[in-house]
Amino acid sequence: MSYSILQAPPQKICVIRLSAIGDTCHALAVVRRLQDNWPGAEITWIIGKTEATLLSDIPGLKFIIFDKSKGRHAYRDVQRQLGDSDFDIALCMHASMRANFLCRKISAPIRLGFDRARAKDFQWLFTNRRIDPVPKQHALQAMMSFADALGAQPRPMRWDIPLGDDDRQFADGFKSPDMPLVIISPCSSQRSRNFRNWSVDRYRAIISHLRKKHCRVVLTGGRSDLELEYGKVLSANGAADDLLGKTSLKELAALINAADLVICPDSGPAHIATAFGTPVIGLYATSNPERTGPWLSRELTVNRYPDAALEYLGKPVEQLRWGQRVRHPDAMDLITIDDVHEKIAVFFDT
């Protein structure tokens, strides 16, 4: 973008990005670029409660937590913390009805949102400026468009998520000088018709393969019944360390930072790994990795999305709406064990 929507460098910026983990990691890269361009600017970030446990201790940023479990009281809490603050601009980097209502609570002459095609839940009604429409962008590139609109010059991409000594020590307990540490986060979030999870039997085969390569495998994830069942099966007979449902987000981040490799479907850990520069073998069939894949590990991504599009939607990728999901419970079965073996070989050969 060759121009800025601002008349002068911003002094006070408000960012709205509530969730999810991967998207808040993308947003953090944008915020770091703003900081690198304007070190003196005050940046306030309205963020979700869960995501705040990973990011809210970043120095130099003010975080306001939106706790959606409080219902309408969550908006009052945000309004109280905003007080009479005035901002030069609000970056509405979250297009959802919850986030849209928050946009209107921010005192700023410019509320910048997504272009009409990407402004979900009628976001265009709550903002007064929009980023440029660019087709077929990765989600991280789309968020970087907000920095472009402000006239922020490109800078080396960085995240710099702080980790405490206790978190680092926790992760170091799983490291060994003669065994590569591989983190497997087998499941994505348990949303309706998500269908991003690979089968437990195929993960078990991959763990066996990694053990033959003298790797230590650690399982991470949440506390859902499905995840706990995956952990029970995959850790049987000491095949892997089962930490499913047993770590905080900071501990998970420290483990990913300490790891040599992460294996996971389209989910938050893929983007946490990107933030720490840890290679990721991403397992993609129901979503397009060109839009949501791990930014720094494209050569390691297993991409069966084109196959799923043909098999279950009857169309090539080029004819699908950008970002369209393949919502079929069998789609992830298109990813074979050999597909993942090949990416593991690429990782160990580089």
C-alpha positions, 0 to 999 in steps of 0.5 A, spaced: 500 500 500 503 506 497 499 511 502 496 511 509 489 513 512 493 517 517 495 524 517 500 523 522 504 517 526 499 514 530 500 515 538 494 511 541 492 505 537 487 500 539 487 493 537 481 488 537 482 481 536 479 476 541 480 469 539 482 464 537 490 462 539 492 462 532 489 468 529 492 472 536 498 469 534 497 473 527 495 479 530 501 479 535 506 479 529 502 485 526 502 489 533 510 487 533 511 491 526 507 497 529 511 497 535 518 497 530 515 503 526 512 507 532 516 505 538 513 511 542 505 509 540 501 506 546 497 500 544 491 497 547 489 490 545 482 488 547 483 480 547 479 474 549 480 471 556 484 464 554 488 468 549 490 473 554 493 467 558 499 466 553 500 474 551 498 479 556 504 479 560 508 482 554 511 488 556 509 495 553 502 493 551 496 494 555 491 488 555 483 489 556 480 482 557 474 480 554 471 474 558 465 472 554 462 467 559 460 474 563 455 475 557 453 482 557 457 484 563 463 483 559 462 489 555 461 493 561 467 491 563 471 493 557 467 499 557 470 501 564 477 499 563 477 503 556 474 509 561 475 516 557 481 513 553 481 516 546 485 513 540 487 515 533 485 509 530 482 502 532 484 496 528 478 491 528 482 485 526 476 480 528 470 480 524 465 477 529 458 479 532 462 480 539 468 484 536 463 488 532 459 490 538 466 492 541 468 496 535 463 501 537 465 502 544 472 505 542 473 512 541 477 513 535 475 517 529 477 511 524 475 504 526 479 500 520 476 493 519 476 488 513 474 489 506 467 487 504 468 480 502 472 478 509 468 482 513 463 477 517 457 478 521 456 485 517 462 488 520 462 493 515 456 496 519 461 497 525 467 500 521 468 506 517 474 504 513 476 498 510 483 494 508 484 493 501 481 487 498 486 482 496 484 475 493 487 469 496 491 471 502 493 467 507 490 469 514 497 472 516 497 477 510 490 479 511 492 481 518 498 485 516 494 489 511 492 493 517 499 495 518 500 497 511 494 501 511 497 505 517 503 506 513 507 502 517 514 500 513 515 492 513 520 489 518 523 482 519 517 478 522 517 477 530 513 475 535 517 475 542 512 471 546 515 471 553 516 465 557 517 465 565 523 461 568 518 456 571 515 454 564 522 454 561 524 449 566 518 445 565 519 444 558 526 443 559 524 436 563 522 433 557 529 435 553 534 430 552 541 431 548 541 425 544 533 424 543 529 429 538 523 432 542 517 431 538 510 435 540 504 432 537 497 436 538 493 431 535 486 434 536 483 441 534 478 445 537 471 441 538 467 445 534 460 443 530 462 440 524 470 441 525 472 435 522 480 437 522 482 431 527 486 425 524 485 418 526 488 415 533 490 409 529 494 413 524 497 417 529 499 411 533 503 409 527 507 415 526 509 415 534 512 408 532 515 411 526 518 416 531 520 412 536 524 408 531 528 414 530 529 415 537 525 421 538 521 423 545 514 424 543 510 428 548 502 429 547 499 436 548 492 439 548 486 440 551 481 436 556 475 434 552 473 427 552 476 426 545 482 428 547 483 425 553 481 418 549 487 420 544 492 421 550 490 414 553 491 410 547 497 414 544 501 413 550 499 406 552 506 402 553 510 408 554 510 410 547 509 417 548 508 422 554 501 424 555 500 431 557 493 432 554 489 437 559 495 438 563 499 444 561 497 451 561 498 455 555 504 458 557 507 451 558 505 449 552 508 454 548 515 453 552 514 445 550 513 448 543 519 452 543 523 447 546 521 442 541 525 440 535 518 438 531 511 439 532 505 435 528 498 437 528 492 439 524 489 446 523 489 448 530 493 453 535 499 450 536 501 450 529 501 458 529 504 458 536 510 454 533 511 459 528 511 464 533 517 460 536 520 458 529 519 451 531 518 447 524 511 444 524 508 438 520 501 441 519 495 436 517 491 439 512 485 436 508 478 440 510 482 447 510 486 450 505 493 451 508 494 456 503 490 460 507 491 457 514 497 453 514 503 454 518 507 460 515 514 458 516 513 451 514 510 450 508 514 445 505 513 440 511 505 441 510 501 435 508 496 438 503 490 433 501 485 439 501 485 439 493 483 431 494 478 433 499 475 438 495 474 434 489 472 428 493 467 431 497 465 437 494 466 435 486 470 441 485 477 443 484 480 448 489 480 454 484 472 453 483 471 454 491 470 460 495 477 462 498 477 459 505 471 454 504 472 448 508 470 441 506 466 439 512 466 431 511 468 427 517 472 422 512 476 428 509 482 427 514 482 420 512 485 422 505 492 424 509 496 417 509 501 415 514 506 415 508 504 422 507 507 424 514 513 419 513 515 423 507 515 430 511 518 427 517 524 424 512 524 431 509 525 434 516 530 430 518 534 431 512 534 438 512 
